[in-house]
Amino acid sequence: HNTVTEVGATVTWTDNSGNESGYEIEVYTYGASPVGTATHTAAANTTSKVITTLDPAQHYSFVIRAVDSGLAIGSSWAGTDDFTTDPLGIPTTLNATSVTDTTASLSWTDNSTSNDAFDIELVLYGDSFTGTPTDSLNVGDTPYAATGLTPLTQYKFQVRATKDGTFTSDWSSSNSFTTDTASSGGNTALGYFVKGRR
């Protein structure tokens, strides 16, 4: 049984060797052929290995063999097994706060463990989402400051997690907000008098 994460997996095997000095593991893209070169190693008398630095939502295969470093020999590569890493977690709990006539602060819950940024698509409420981001934001820089908005206008937005500029989660569910009326730019004092009085 192989336990997976967004960028890794714990692969397991049965130890059928009594005198190995360790194991060699080759992890490769599913559908390709192994080349017989180890990408990872494991200690003797172990039956699992945590594989890291993989890509999200990708299908991989692996083979393994026992080796004896003293004799510089190894067993035959064991039969192929495969696994698929988890996709990036989809953001949830989208919220718009500190809404003014032209700005809003957009936030969400990050459900990914390996993303390094987010894509944001912000559109007028009556328009359809295109799936093309209108902006991006690095992890750690949230909330997102939406600026240049039109007063008294309804908007909606969706967010997705990204990694390395290549891998993305699905888009989140959307949320909407309405900007305030335009600011008057300052208070104006109004005076009046009643006829016959000053």
C-alpha positions in Angstrom: 0.0 0.0 0.0 1.4 3.4 -1.0 0.4 6.5 0.9 0.5 9.6 -1.2 0.6 13.4 -0.7 0.6 16.3 -3.2 4.4 16.0 -3.8 5.4 12.6 -2.5 4.5 9.0 -1.6 5.5 6.4 0.9 6.2 3.3 -1.1 6.4 -0.2 0.5 7.7 -3.6 -0.2 8.4 -7.1 1.3 11.9 -7.7 2.5 12.8 -11.1 1.0 16.6 -10.7 1.3 18.6 -11.7 4.3 21.9 -10.1 3.6 21.3 -6.8 1.7 23.2 -3.7 2.6 20.3 -1.5 1.3 17.8 -1.0 -1.5 17.7 1.0 -4.7 14.4 2.4 -6.0 13.7 3.9 -9.4 10.7 6.2 -9.6 9.6 7.2 -13.1 6.6 8.5 -15.0 3.8 5.9 -15.5 3.8 4.6 -19.0 7.5 5.1 -19.5 10.1 2.3 -19.1 12.6 2.1 -16.2 16.2 2.6 -17.2 17.8 0.7 -14.3 19.1 3.7 -12.5 18.2 4.3 -8.9 16.5 7.6 -8.1 16.3 6.9 -4.3 17.9 4.5 -1.8 16.7 2.9 1.4 18.5 1.3 4.3 18.9 -2.4 4.9 16.0 -4.3 6.6 13.5 -1.6 5.8 10.2 -2.1 4.0 9.2 1.5 3.1 10.6 4.7 1.8 9.3 8.3 1.8 9.7 9.6 -1.7 9.6 13.5 -2.0 10.0 16.3 -4.6 7.4 14.8 -6.9 4.8 16.8 -8.8 1.1 17.0 -7.9 -1.6 14.9 -9.6 0.9 12.9 -11.5 0.9 9.1 -12.1 4.2 7.4 -11.3 5.6 3.9 -11.3 8.5 2.4 -9.3 10.7 -0.7 -9.2 13.0 -1.8 -6.4 15.9 -4.1 -5.8 18.1 -5.2 -2.9 21.8 -4.5 -3.2 25.0 -5.7 -1.5 27.5 -2.9 -1.6 30.3 -5.1 -0.4 29.9 -7.4 -3.3 28.9 -4.7 -5.7 25.9 -6.7 -6.8 22.1 -6.4 -6.7 19.1 -8.5 -7.1 16.8 -8.2 -10.1 14.5 -5.2 -10.1 11.2 -6.2 -8.5 7.9 -6.0 -10.3 6.4 -2.6 -11.1 3.9 -0.8 -8.8 2.4 2.6 -9.3 0.7 5.5 -7.5 -0.8 8.9 -8.3 0.1 11.9 -6.2 -2.7 14.1 -4.8 -3.8 17.2 -6.6 -3.3 20.6 -5.1 -6.0 21.4 -2.5 -8.8 23.7 -3.7 -9.2 27.0 -1.8 -12.4 27.4 0.2 -14.2 29.9 2.4 -13.8 32.9 0.0 -14.6 36.2 1.7 -14.6 39.9 0.8 -14.0 42.4 3.7 -13.1 46.1 4.1 -15.1 46.9 1.0 -15.1 50.5 -0.1 -16.3 52.2 -3.3 -13.2 51.2 -5.3 -11.4 48.5 -3.2 -11.9 45.2 -1.4 -9.9 42.8 0.6 -10.3 39.2 -0.7 -9.3 36.2 1.4 -9.7 32.4 1.4 -8.6 29.2 3.2 -5.5 27.6 1.7 -6.1 23.8 1.5 -2.9 22.9 -0.3 0.3 21.7 1.4 2.7 22.5 -1.4 1.4 25.4 -3.5 3.5 28.6 -3.7 1.0 31.0 -5.2 -2.7 31.6 -6.1 -4.5 32.6 -9.2 -7.4 35.0 -8.8 -10.2 35.7 -11.3 -12.2 38.7 -10.5 -15.1 39.7 -12.9 -18.4 41.6 -12.9 -21.1 39.6 -11.3 -23.1 39.3 -14.6 -20.1 38.1 -16.6 -19.0 34.5 -16.9 -15.7 33.2 -15.6 -13.3 32.4 -18.4 -10.8 30.4 -16.3 -8.1 33.0 -17.1 -6.6 34.6 -14.0 -6.9 38.3 -13.7 -4.1 38.4 -11.1 -1.9 36.2 -9.0 -0.6 36.3 -5.4 2.3 34.5 -3.6 1.5 32.3 -0.6 2.0 34.4 2.5 0.9 37.6 0.8 -2.9 37.1 1.4 -5.3 38.8 1.6 -5.5 40.0 -1.9 -6.1 43.8 -2.3 -8.6 44.4 -5.2 -8.3 48.0 -6.4 -9.6 50.1 -9.2 -13.2 48.8 -8.8 -16.3 50.7 -9.8 -18.6 52.2 -7.1 -21.9 50.5 -6.4 -21.1 47.5 -8.6 -21.4 43.8 -7.9 -18.4 41.6 -8.5 -17.6 37.9 -8.1 -14.3 36.1 -7.7 -12.8 32.6 -7.7 -9.3 31.3 -6.6 -7.1 28.3 -7.4 -3.8 27.1 -5.9 -0.7 27.0 -8.1 2.8 25.4 -7.9 5.9 26.3 -9.9 3.8 28.2 -12.3 2.8 24.9 -13.9 0.5 22.9 -11.6 -2.9 24.2 -10.5 -5.8 23.0 -8.4 -9.4 23.2 -9.7 -11.0 26.6 -9.4 -12.8 27.2 -6.1 -16.5 28.0 -5.7 -17.1 31.7 -6.2 -18.1 34.4 -3.8 -19.5 37.9 -4.6 -19.6 41.4 -3.1 -20.9 44.9 -3.9 -18.8 48.0 -3.7 -20.0 51.0 -1.8 -21.4 54.2 -3.3 -18.9 56.7 -4.5 -17.3 58.8 -1.8 -18.3 62.5 -1.8 -14.7 63.5 -1.2 -15.5 65.3 2.1 -18.3 66.7 4.2 -20.3 69.7 3.0 -21.9 72.1 5.5 -25.4 73.1 4.5 -26.9 76.4 5.9 -30.4 77.8 5.8 -32.4 80.6 7.3 -36.1 81.1 8.0 -37.7 84.2 6.5 -37.8 86.9 9.0 -35.1 85.5 11.1 -31.3 85.7 10.9 
